Amino acid sequence: MGSRGALGHPRILLERRWLSPDDMWKHLLVPIDFSECATRALGLGVSLAEHSRATVTLVHVSPLPPNLPPDALVTPPGATAPMRIDEYTTRGVRQRLDTIAAPLRDRGLDVRALAVAASSGDVAEELLRVVAEVGADAIVVGTHGRTGLAHLLLGSVAEKVIRRATVPVVTVRSQAPEAQPTREERFAEDELAG
């Protein structure tokens, strides 16, 4: 549980000492999969950023279909020229992230947006690579709270991030439905299927 400092700002107990906003994180990474779960995590990330004057990096990782290199060329529906599959799968995502970031920037927050294509298919691994690349000192991630067989079969990106991260991870649990692949991600999967 947190308490409030002299100015009413929240404080967080970490390693048996209270952190004030000035001691807190300066760069938060918030993975966005466009689910309700990610929206809840974003809300907490924004709140933490407002209180600690932190930069927020929104990131979406688009897994590429297996056995399809990032530089593979595809011709999207309605296009006249082929483009790289990694650029195609992240194009629409960048626009959606910018739409999310715009009102936050209008509120005075320093918000960055990254759309990344993961050729390894390991979303957690790619998120952790981005953490190091942007210099984030904490991650705020949503988790769907799966248990039992569903968790065993489907795994959890949030759990993998928690286990492998070298920075603190704040999780926000939600029972909301999972995110669906973007239109571009579905096209990339269809392209591989032939």
C-alpha positions in Angstrom: 0.0 0.0 0.0 1.2 3.5 -0.7 0.8 6.6 1.4 0.8 10.3 0.5 3.7 12.7 0.8 3.6 16.3 2.1 2.0 17.6 -1.1 -0.5 14.8 -1.4 1.4 13.0 -4.1 1.4 9.2 -3.8 4.5 7.4 -2.4 5.3 3.8 -3.0 7.0 1.5 -0.6 10.0 -0.1 -2.4 12.6 -2.2 -0.6 11.5 -0.9 2.8 11.8 2.8 2.0 9.2 5.3 0.7 9.7 6.8 -2.7 8.5 10.3 -3.4 7.7 11.4 -7.0 11.3 12.8 -7.3 12.8 9.4 -6.5 10.5 7.5 -8.8 10.9 6.4 -12.3 11.9 8.8 -15.1 11.0 6.6 -18.1 8.1 4.2 -18.2 7.5 1.7 -20.9 3.8 0.7 -21.4 3.2 -2.2 -23.8 -0.1 -1.6 -25.8 -1.9 -4.5 -27.5 -5.1 -2.4 -27.9 -7.0 -4.5 -25.4 -9.0 -3.2 -22.4 -6.3 -4.7 -20.2 -3.6 -2.5 -21.9 -5.9 0.5 -21.5 -6.1 0.0 -17.8 -2.3 -0.4 -17.6 -1.9 2.8 -19.6 -4.1 4.6 -17.1 -1.9 3.6 -14.3 1.3 4.4 -16.3 0.0 7.9 -17.1 -0.9 8.5 -13.5 2.6 7.4 -12.4 4.1 9.6 -15.1 2.1 12.6 -14.1 3.2 12.3 -10.5 6.9 11.6 -11.2 7.2 13.8 -14.4 8.3 10.7 -16.3 8.5 10.0 -20.0 6.1 7.4 -21.3 7.0 5.1 -24.2 4.0 3.3 -25.7 5.1 0.2 -27.6 3.2 -2.4 -29.6 5.0 -5.5 -30.8 3.6 -7.1 -33.9 4.8 -10.7 -34.2 5.7 -11.7 -37.7 4.5 -15.1 -39.0 7.0 -17.9 -38.4 9.5 -18.5 -41.2 8.8 -15.1 -42.7 11.9 -12.8 -42.6 11.2 -9.1 -41.7 12.4 -8.0 -45.1 10.0 -10.3 -47.0 8.0 -8.3 -49.6 4.2 -8.4 -49.7 1.8 -6.4 -51.8 -1.0 -5.2 -49.4 -4.6 -5.1 -50.6 -5.1 -2.0 -52.8 -1.4 -1.3 -53.1 0.5 -1.1 -56.4 3.9 -1.8 -55.1 5.3 -4.3 -52.6 6.6 -3.3 -49.2 8.5 -5.0 -46.5 6.3 -7.1 -44.2 7.8 -5.6 -41.0 6.9 -2.1 -42.3 3.5 -3.1 -43.4 2.6 -4.8 -40.0 3.6 -1.8 -38.0 2.2 1.0 -40.3 -1.3 0.9 -39.0 -0.1 0.3 -35.4 2.0 3.5 -35.5 -1.1 5.5 -36.4 -3.2 3.9 -33.6 -0.4 4.6 -31.1 -0.1 8.2 -32.2 -3.9 8.5 -31.7 -3.5 7.3 -28.1 -0.5 9.5 -27.5 -1.9 12.8 -28.9 -4.3 13.6 -26.0 -1.6 12.7 -23.5 0.9 15.0 -25.2 -1.8 17.7 -25.1 -1.9 17.2 -21.3 1.8 18.1 -21.2 3.2 14.5 -20.9 6.3 13.5 -22.8 4.9 10.5 -24.7 6.7 8.5 -27.4 5.2 5.8 -29.6 7.0 2.7 -31.0 5.7 0.0 -33.3 8.0 -2.9 -33.6 7.9 -6.1 -35.6 9.2 -9.2 -33.9 10.7 -11.7 -36.2 11.5 -14.1 -33.4 7.8 -14.3 -32.5 8.7 -13.8 -28.8 6.8 -10.6 -27.9 8.3 -10.5 -24.3 11.8 -10.8 -25.6 11.2 -7.9 -28.0 9.6 -5.8 -25.3 12.7 -6.3 -23.1 14.9 -5.3 -26.0 12.9 -2.1 -26.4 13.3 -1.4 -22.6 17.1 -1.4 -23.0 17.0 0.5 -26.3 14.9 3.4 -24.9 16.4 3.3 -21.4 13.1 2.7 -19.6 13.6 2.2 -15.8 10.2 0.6 -15.3 7.5 -1.3 -17.2 3.7 -0.9 -16.6 2.0 -3.9 -18.2 -1.5 -5.3 -18.3 -2.2 -8.9 -17.6 -5.3 -10.9 -18.4 -5.1 -12.9 -15.2 -5.4 -16.3 -16.9 -5.0 -19.3 -14.7 -4.9 -23.1 -15.1 -5.0 -24.7 -18.5 -5.5 -21.5 -20.4 -2.3 -20.0 -18.8 -0.4 -23.2 -19.4 -1.3 -23.5 -23.0 -1.2 -19.8 -24.0 1.5 -18.5 -21.7 1.7 -15.0 -20.7 3.7 -12.2 -22.2 3.4 -10.3 -18.9 4.7 -13.2 -16.9 7.7 -13.6 -19.3 8.4 -9.9 -18.9 8.2 -10.1 -15.1 10.6 -13.1 -15.0 13.2 -11.7 -17.4 13.1 -8.0 -16.8 16.0 -6.2 -15.2 13.8 -3.2 -14.2 10.7 -3.1 -12.0 7.5 -4.3 -13.5 4.1 -3.0 -12.4 1.2 -5.2 -13.5 -2.4 -4.3 -13.9 -4.7 -7.2 -13.8 -7.9 -7.3 -15.9 -10.4 -10.0 -16.8 -11.2 -8.1 -20.1 -11.1 -10.0 -23.4 -7.8 -10.4 -25.1 -6.7 -8.2 -27.9 -7.3 -9.2 -31.4 -4.6 -9.0 -34.1 -4.5 -5.8 -36.2 -5.7 -5.9 -39.8 -2.1 -5.8 -41.0 -1.1 -8.7 -38.6 -4.0 -10.8 -40.0 -2.9 -10.0 -43.5 0.7 -11.1 -42.8 -0.6 -14.4 -41.3 -2.7 -14.9 -44.4 0.2 -14.1 -46.7 2.3 -16.9 -45.1 -0.6 -19.4 -45.4 -0.7 -18.7 -49.1 
